[in-house]
Amino acid sequence: MRRSIAAAAAVVTLAATLVACGGSDGGSDNAGPTKDAGSSSTARPAGEQSPDATAGGSQAPAGKLGDTLKLVGMEGSLNGTGTIEADFTLEKFEDHAKSAIGVLEPAAGNRLVAAKFTIVETGTGTYSDTGYAGANVFDANGQGYQGKPGTPTIGKSLGTQVIVAPGERVSGWVVFEVPEDAEITAVTYLMEAVGPDPERTGKWTLD
């Protein structure tokens, strides 16, 4: 009897040991979270936004100063009937701009920069947008600065609203206020500036 009890106790002890260890291969399904292929664990510092960071990880149409990029409007655009698409050219960039209106000069410690765009509507609809709100410049640290109302001394402003009918073209400057020591490395323009969309965002690098 004692031998039978001892044998039963040994079996119970062995079973408990196997459960605690997860068995020979039963623990493989509980091996902790895995990272999806292509995902990144590198976090961008708060307050910074790279010009390449667009929805779905897609890259925006890209070029350099002087290049023309084709941008496509939103599907179901509020601009009305017809397709909205346009050729955007970053014609010029001024790293130290002056305001034609004194009250719009930058705050202490900041400076103005300006970018000249030419827009040609190549679709069948009329493109209507806020002239400056979709434009941004980015510094070497990835920090972005949005365009603001204003006219530089070097030329006319793109204005607070652009309206471009099919086949027509408009040109003008957008001004930006940036820190005095900021090194501006890129300019972007988001067509119909409502949320991120790579097809509507053009990026130009400044060499």
C-alpha positions in Angstrom: 0.0 0.0 0.0 2.7 2.4 1.0 4.5 1.6 -2.3 1.3 2.4 -4.3 0.9 5.8 -2.5 4.5 6.7 -3.1 4.2 5.9 -6.9 1.0 8.0 -7.2 2.7 10.9 -5.5 5.6 10.7 -7.9 3.2 10.9 -10.9 1.4 13.9 -9.5 4.8 15.7 -8.9 6.0 15.0 -12.4 2.7 16.3 -14.0 2.9 19.5 -12.0 6.5 20.0 -13.1 5.5 19.6 -16.8 2.7 22.1 -16.5 4.9 24.7 -14.8 7.5 24.4 -17.6 4.8 24.7 -20.3 5.3 21.2 -21.6 7.7 20.3 -24.4 6.3 22.7 -27.0 3.1 24.2 -25.6 4.7 27.5 -24.6 5.5 28.6 -28.2 2.0 30.2 -28.6 2.7 32.4 -25.5 6.1 33.7 -26.5 5.1 37.5 -26.2 4.4 40.1 -28.8 6.2 40.2 -32.2 6.8 43.2 -34.4 5.2 43.3 -37.8 7.5 43.3 -40.8 8.4 46.8 -41.8 7.4 48.5 -38.6 9.8 50.7 -36.7 10.4 51.1 -33.0 12.1 54.5 -33.4 9.9 57.3 -32.1 10.1 60.8 -33.5 10.6 63.4 -30.7 7.4 65.3 -29.7 6.8 68.5 -31.6 8.7 67.4 -34.7 7.1 66.3 -38.0 9.1 65.1 -40.9 7.9 66.2 -44.3 8.0 62.5 -45.4 5.5 61.5 -42.7 2.4 61.0 -44.7 -0.7 58.7 -44.3 -0.1 55.0 -44.8 3.7 55.4 -45.0 3.5 56.5 -48.6 6.0 59.0 -49.9 4.9 62.4 -51.1 5.8 63.4 -54.7 9.3 64.8 -54.3 11.7 67.0 -56.2 14.1 69.9 -55.7 14.0 73.7 -56.1 12.7 74.5 -59.6 11.0 71.1 -60.2 7.3 70.7 -61.1 5.2 68.1 -59.2 1.7 66.9 -60.1 -0.7 66.9 -57.2 -4.2 65.4 -57.1 -7.1 66.8 -55.3 -9.4 65.0 -52.9 -11.9 62.5 -54.2 -15.3 64.1 -53.9 -13.6 67.5 -53.7 -15.6 70.4 -52.3 -14.3 72.4 -55.2 -17.2 71.2 -57.3 -17.5 69.1 -60.4 -14.6 67.8 -62.4 -11.2 66.4 -61.5 -8.9 68.6 -59.5 -5.2 68.2 -60.2 -2.5 70.7 -60.7 1.2 71.1 -61.5 3.0 72.8 -58.6 6.4 74.4 -59.2 8.7 75.8 -56.5 10.1 78.6 -58.5 12.3 80.3 -55.9 13.2 80.4 -52.2 14.3 83.4 -50.2 16.1 82.6 -46.9 16.0 86.1 -45.5 12.8 87.8 -46.6 11.4 91.2 -45.6 7.7 92.0 -45.2 6.2 94.7 -47.4 4.0 95.6 -44.4 5.9 96.6 -41.3 3.4 95.3 -38.8 4.0 91.8 -40.2 7.7 91.7 -39.4 8.8 88.6 -37.3 9.0 88.6 -33.6 12.4 89.0 -31.9 14.6 86.0 -32.4 12.8 85.0 -35.6 13.2 85.7 -39.3 11.0 85.5 -42.4 11.7 83.1 -45.3 9.6 83.0 -48.5 8.8 80.5 -51.2 7.4 81.3 -54.7 5.0 78.8 -56.2 3.5 78.5 -59.7 0.3 76.5 -59.9 -1.3 75.3 -63.2 -4.7 73.5 -63.1 -4.4 70.5 -65.3 -7.7 68.8 -64.4 -11.3 69.5 -65.6 -12.4 71.3 -62.4 -11.5 74.6 -60.8 -9.0 74.5 -58.0 -9.9 76.8 -55.1 -7.8 76.8 -51.9 -6.3 79.0 -49.2 -3.1 80.3 -50.7 -0.8 80.0 -47.7 -2.3 77.4 -45.3 -1.1 74.4 -47.3 2.5 75.5 -47.5 5.1 74.5 -44.9 8.9 74.7 -44.6 11.0 72.3 -42.5 14.3 72.8 -40.8 17.2 70.4 -40.5 15.7 68.9 -37.3 12.4 68.1 -39.0 10.4 70.9 -37.4 7.7 72.4 -39.6 6.5 76.0 -39.9 3.3 76.8 -41.7 2.8 79.6 -44.1 1.2 82.9 -42.9 -0.6 85.8 -44.5 1.8 88.5 -45.8 3.6 89.9 -48.8 7.4 90.0 -49.1 9.2 92.9 -50.7 10.5 90.7 -53.5 7.1 90.0 -55.1 3.4 89.6 -54.8 1.8 87.2 -52.4 0.0 84.0 -53.4 -2.8 85.5 -51.4 -5.3 84.2 -48.9 -7.2 82.4 -51.6 -6.2 80.9 -55.0 -8.7 80.1 -57.7 -7.3 78.4 -60.7 -9.6 77.4 -63.6 -8.7 74.5 -66.0 -5.6 75.5 -68.0 -5.0 78.7 -66.0 -1.9 79.5 -63.9 -1.2 81.6 -60.8 2.1 82.5 -59.2 3.0 84.1 -55.9 5.0 84.0 -52.7 4.2 82.5 -49.3 6.0 83.8 -46.2 7.0 81.8 -43.1 8.2 82.8 -39.7 11.1 80.7 -38.4 13.7 80.9 -35.7 16.6 83.1 -36.6 19.1 80.2 -36.6 16.9 77.6 -38.3 18.4 75.9 -41.3 15.5 75.4 -43.8 16.0 72.2 -45.8 12.6 71.5 -47.4 9.4 73.1 -48.6 6.0 71.3 -48.9 2.6 72.1 -50.3 -0.6 70.3 -49.3 -3.3 70.7 -52.0 -6.7 71.2 -50.3 -5.2 71.4 -46.8 -7.6 69.0 -45.0 -5.7 66.2 -43.3 -2.6 64.4 -44.5 -2.6 62.8 -48.0 0.6 61.9 -49.9 -1.0 62.4 -53.3 -1.9 65.9 -52.4 1.5 66.8 -50.8 4.5 67.9 -52.8 7.9 68.1 -51.2 10.9 70.1 -52.5 14.4 69.8 -51.0 16.7 72.8 -50.8 20.3 72.0 -51.7 
